[in-house]
Amino acid sequence: MRRRDLVKWLGLAAGAAGAGALPAHAAGAGTGLRGTGDLGVVVERATGSLLLVENSSRTALARIDGLGDLSHASAVFSRCERYAYVFGRDGGLTKVDLLGARIERRILQAGNSIGGAISDDGRLIAAANYDPGGVRLFDAATLEPLAEIPAESAGRRSKVVGLEDAPGRRFVFSLYDAGEIWIADCADPGRPAVTRFPGIGSLPYDGLISSDGRHYIAGLFGEDGLVHVDLWHEQPKPRRILAGYGRGEERLPVYKMPHLEGWAHAGDRFLLPAIGRSEVLVCDAATFEEIGRVPVHSQPVFVEARPDGRHAWVNFAHPKNDTVQVIDTRTLKVIQEMKPGPAVLHMEFTGRGHEVWLSVRDADRVDVYDTRTFAKVAEVPARKPSGIFFTARAHRTGM
């Protein structure tokens, strides 16, 4: 056989081997090969399953069962985008092979878990726990345990919320019961070095980190205001921002805690959900001083910026959760309102933001909207969908 023919034959053989390596339901029609950058997962909360989806074709590729209690679940992705790490309410941590459409490994690492993160180098998984509290670190390749950070204050272990990855193999998180923010440097994952900031305020309930890894913000449930830490500062320290934004006004019942991870960074300003108020707060991105408020349909849960920052999409708490509004981030006006259906729980933009996927839980479907025309362009059937996570998150801090 001539060298040219041999090379051609080897190439064909390698392609055939690749096609056979993937399950039929995940391989796609005819090719047996698939990129990972176009994939995502939809959490089916009632059945403990994931729906594997593809962005461009707006289709479901496979259903992955056996992930336990996903009533409050989140996911992060490996740097190669092949693996999703899913954190379940039952303390389950599941590594899912997206190309194989199967569970790689699943462990029960706690009694009650509410989320987690992956380190910037992709080697460490950190799980934030309610029961028994604290943070646990795992090897991303094997899910073998590496260390535990008990998150104890005054002899009492605290629930951990707002766990975010930060540059330099660090994790930042808040202690709900103790009212503290901690930074864990995990350069040596077996012995994390922890910096503690006590007395930040009452009941920090969630946190976020800016995409450049500089700003960590924790929301306070026990009082009006938020807490900001500049992680670029040589000696970072917490400071109160937007203090007393509801002062002097009647407190409304809080139907669902807003998620600070769903926030909008739009150029020189941030848009954040207000607690127990039908408003979106706007603050200057440099000074964190309030510069405006946007009246909205009801109590916001997620305020999410389109990747270019031009618009922010807002969904709402029960009982008015059938509505989505779009805010122009320059004029701070609501420019579009739509009613996809009952219980719009989550929103996820495609990588460059040309479309957004909305989970409509009580209609058992995911709706896809064009973000330029605001027209609905597709529906994807799903079982009681909630969180939607695309692999584009693999390359963003705090996602």
Residue pairs with C-beta under 8 A, 6 or more apart in sequence:
1 9
15 32
15 33
16 32
18 32
18 33
19 27
19 31
19 32
19 33
20 32
21 32
22 32
22 34
22 99
22 100
23 62
23 100
23 101
23 102
25 61
25 62
25 101
26 34
26 52
26 61
26 62
26 98
26 99
26 100
26 101
27 33
27 34
28 34
28 61
34 99
36 80
36 81
36 82
36 98
36 99
36 391
37 81
37 351
37 391
37 392
38 54
38 55
38 56
38 391
39 52
39 53
39 54
39 55
39 61
39 81
39 98
39 390
39 391
40 52
40 53
40 54
40 55
40 348
40 357
40 388
40 389
40 390
40 391
41 50
41 51
41 52
41 53
41 64
41 75
41 84
41 86
41 96
41 98
41 388
41 389
42 50
42 51
42 53
42 60
42 357
42 359
42 366
42 380
42 382
42 385
42 387
42 388
43 50
43 70
43 73
43 75
43 86
43 385
43 386
43 387
43 388
43 389
44 50
44 51
44 63
44 70
44 382
44 383
44 384
44 385
44 386
45 70
45 71
45 73
45 361
45 384
45 385
45 386
45 387
46 383
46 384
47 65
47 383
47 384
48 65
48 66
48 67
48 68
48 69
48 70
48 88
49 63
49 64
49 65
49 66
49 67
49 70
49 383
50 63
50 64
50 67
50 84
50 86
50 96
51 60
51 62
51 63
51 64
51 380
51 382
51 383
51 385
52 60
52 61
52 62
52 63
52 64
52 98
52 101
53 59
53 60
53 61
53 366
53 380
54 61
55 350
55 351
55 355
55 390
58 368
58 377
58 378
58 380
59 380
60 380
60 381
60 382
61 101
62 101
64 96
64 101
64 102
64 103
66 103
66 106
67 73
67 86
67 88
67 92
67 94
67 96
67 103
67 106
68 88
68 90
68 92
68 94
68 106
68 108
69 88
69 89
69 90
69 92
70 86
70 88
70 89
70 386
71 89
72 88
72 89
72 114
73 86
73 87
73 88
73 89
73 386
73 387
74 86
74 87
74 115
74 116
74 387
74 389
75 84
75 85
75 86
75 87
75 387
75 389
76 84
76 85
76 116
76 117
76 118
76 125
76 389
76 393
76 394
76 399
77 83
77 84
77 85
77 118
77 389
77 391
77 393
77 394
78 84
78 85
78 118
78 122
78 140
78 394
79 121
79 122
79 394
79 395
80 122
80 394
81 98
81 391
81 394
82 97
82 98
82 99
83 95
83 96
83 97
83 98
83 104
83 140
84 95
84 96
84 98
84 389
84 391
85 93
85 94
85 95
85 96
85 116
85 118
85 125
85 140
86 92
86 93
86 94
86 96
87 93
87 113
87 114
87 115
87 116
87 127
87 128
88 94
88 113
89 112
89 113
89 114
90 108
90 111
90 112
90 113
91 108
91 109
91 110
91 111
91 112
91 113
91 129
91 131
92 106
92 107
92 108
92 109
92 113
93 106
93 107
93 108
93 109
93 113
93 116
93 125
93 127
93 138
93 143
94 103
94 105
94 106
94 107
95 103
95 104
95 105
95 106
95 143
96 102
96 103
96 104
97 103
97 104
98 391
105 142
105 143
107 143
109 127
109 129
109 136
109 138
109 145
110 127
110 129
110 130
110 131
110 132
110 136
111 129
111 130
111 131
111 132
112 129
112 130
112 131
113 127
113 128
113 129
113 130
114 128
114 129
114 130
114 160
114 161
115 127
115 128
115 163
116 125
116 126
116 127
116 128
116 163
117 125
117 126
117 128
117 163
117 164
117 165
117 171
117 398
118 124
118 125
118 126
118 140
118 165
119 125
119 126
119 140
119 165
119 169
119 171
119 186
120 165
120 166
120 167
120 168
120 169
120 397
121 169
122 140
123 139
123 140
123 141
123 169
123 189
124 137
124 138
124 139
124 140
124 146
124 169
124 186
124 189
125 137
125 138
125 139
125 140
125 143
126 135
126 136
126 137
126 138
126 163
126 165
126 171
126 184
126 186
127 135
127 136
127 138
127 163
128 135
128 160
128 161
128 162
128 163
128 173
129 135
129 136
129 159
129 160
130 159
130 160
131 159
132 157
133 150
133 151
133 152
133 157
133 158
133 159
133 160
133 177
134 148
134 149
134 150
134 151
134 152
134 157
134 158
134 160
135 148
135 149
135 151
135 160
135 163
135 171
135 173
135 184
136 145
136 147
136 148
136 149
137 145
137 146
137 147
137 148
137 149
137 186
137 189
137 192
138 144
138 145
138 146
139 145
139 146
146 189
146 190
147 186
147 189
147 190
147 191
147 192
149 182
149 184
149 192
149 194
150 157
151 157
151 158
151 160
151 173
151 175
151 178
151 182
152 158
153 175
153 177
153 178
153 180
153 198
154 178
156 177
156 178
158 175
158 176
158 177
158 178
158 180
159 175
159 176
159 177
160 173
160 174
160 175
160 176
161 173
161 174
161 175
161 176
161 204
161 205
161 206
161 207
162 172
162 173
162 174
162 204
162 205
162 206
162 207
162 208
162 218
162 219
162 260
163 171
163 172
163 173
163 207
164 171
164 172
164 173
164 207
164 208
164 209
164 216
164 397
164 398
165 171
165 209
165 397
165 398
166 172
166 183
166 209
166 213
166 216
166 231
166 397
167 213
167 397
168 185
168 187
169 185
169 186
169 187
169 189
170 183
170 184
170 185
170 186
171 183
171 184
171 186
172 181
172 182
172 183
172 184
172 207
172 209
172 216
172 229
172 231
173 181
173 182
173 184
173 207
174 180
174 181
174 182
174 200
174 204
174 206
174 207
174 218
175 181
175 182
175 204
176 203
176 204
176 205
177 203
178 198
179 198
179 199
179 200
179 201
179 202
179 203
179 204
179 222
180 196
180 197
180 198
180 199
180 200
180 204
181 196
181 197
181 200
181 204
181 207
181 216
181 218
181 227
181 229
181 238
182 194
182 195
182 196
182 197
183 194
183 195
183 197
183 231
183 236
184 192
184 193
184 194
185 192
185 193
185 194
185 195
186 192
187 193
197 229
197 237
197 238
200 218
200 220
200 227
200 238
201 218
201 220
201 222
201 223
201 225
201 227
201 240
202 220
202 221
202 222
202 223
203 220
203 221
203 222
204 218
204 219
204 220
204 221
204 227
205 219
205 220
205 221
205 257
206 218
206 219
206 257
206 258
206 259
206 260
206 261
207 216
207 217
207 218
207 219
207 260
207 261
208 216
208 217
208 260
208 261
208 263
208 398
209 215
209 216
209 217
209 231
209 397
209 398
210 265
210 397
210 398
211 265
211 396
211 397
211 398
212 397
213 231
213 397
213 398
214 230
214 231
214 232
215 228
215 229
215 230
215 231
216 228
216 229
216 231
217 226
217 227
217 228
217 229
217 241
217 260
217 272
218 226
218 227
218 260
219 226
219 258
219 260
219 275
220 226
220 227
221 254
221 257
221 275
224 242
224 243
224 244
224 245
224 246
224 247
224 275
225 240
225 241
225 242
225 243
225 244
225 245
226 240
226 241
226 242
226 272
227 238
227 239
227 240
227 241
228 238
228 239
228 240
228 241
228 288
229 236
229 237
229 238
229 239
230 236
241 283
241 288
241 289
242 272
242 281
242 283
242 288
242 290
245 274
245 281
245 290
246 274
246 275
246 276
246 277
251 276
252 276
252 277
252 299
253 276
254 275
254 276
254 299
254 317
255 299
255 317
255 318
255 319
256 299
256 301
256 317
256 318
257 275
258 273
258 274
258 275
258 299
258 300
258 301
258 302
258 303
258 317
259 273
259 301
259 302
260 272
260 273
261 398
262 273
262 301
262 302
262 303
262 304
262 347
263 270
263 271
263 272
263 273
263 303
263 304
263 305
264 270
264 271
264 272
264 303
264 304
264 305
264 309
264 312
264 327
264 329
265 285
265 305
265 309
266 305
266 309
266 310
266 312
266 329
266 330
267 285
267 309
267 329
268 284
268 285
268 286
269 282
269 283
269 284
269 285
269 291
269 329
270 282
270 283
270 284
270 285
270 288
271 280
271 281
271 282
271 294
271 303
271 305
271 312
271 327
271 329
272 280
272 281
272 282
272 283
272 303
273 280
273 281
273 299
273 300
273 301
273 302
273 303
273 314
274 280
274 281
274 293
274 299
274 300
276 299
277 299
278 295
278 296
278 297
278 298
278 299
278 300
279 293
279 294
279 295
279 296
279 300
280 293
280 294
280 296
280 300
280 303
280 312
280 314
280 327
281 290
281 293
282 290
282 291
282 292
282 293
282 294
282 332
283 289
283 290
283 291
284 291
292 332
294 327
294 332
294 333
294 334
295 334
296 314
296 316
296 325
296 327
296 334
297 314
297 316
297 320
297 323
297 325
297 337
298 316
298 317
298 320
298 321
298 323
299 316
299 317
299 320
300 314
300 315
300 316
300 317
301 315
301 316
301 317
301 321
301 345
302 313
302 314
302 315
302 346
302 347
303 312
303 313
303 314
303 327
304 312
304 313
304 314
304 347
304 349
305 311
305 312
305 329
306 312
306 313
306 349
306 353
306 356
306 371
307 349
307 351
307 352
307 353
308 352
308 353
309 329
310 328
310 329
310 330
311 326
311 327
311 328
311 329
311 335
311 371
312 326
312 327
312 329
313 324
313 325
313 326
313 327
313 347
313 356
314 324
314 325
314 326
314 327
315 321
315 323
315 324
315 344
315 345
315 346
315 347
315 358
316 323
316 324
316 344
318 343
321 342
321 343
321 344
321 345
322 339
322 340
322 341
322 342
322 343
322 344
323 337
323 338
323 339
323 344
324 337
324 338
324 339
324 340
324 344
324 347
324 358
325 334
325 336
325 337
326 334
326 335
326 336
326 337
326 374
327 333
327 334
327 335
328 334
328 335
336 374
338 369
338 374
338 376
340 358
340 360
340 363
340 367
340 376
341 360
341 362
341 363
341 365
341 367
342 360
342 361
342 362
342 363
343 360
343 361
343 362
343 363
344 358
344 359
344 360
344 361
345 359
345 361
345 385
345 386
345 387
346 358
346 359
346 385
346 386
346 387
346 388
347 356
347 357
347 358
347 359
347 388
348 356
348 357
348 388
348 389
348 390
349 355
349 356
349 357
349 371
349 390
350 356
350 357
350 390
350 392
351 390
351 392
353 371
354 370
354 371
354 372
355 368
355 369
355 370
355 371
355 377
356 368
356 369
356 371
357 366
357 367
357 368
357 380
357 388
358 366
358 367
358 368
358 369
358 388
359 366
359 382
359 385
359 386
359 387
359 388
360 366
360 367
360 385
361 384
361 385
361 386
362 384
364 381
364 382
364 383
364 384
364 385
365 379
365 380
365 381
365 382
365 385
366 379
366 380
366 382
366 385
366 388
367 376
367 378
367 379
368 376
368 377
368 378
368 379
368 380
369 375
369 376
369 377
370 376
370 377
393 399
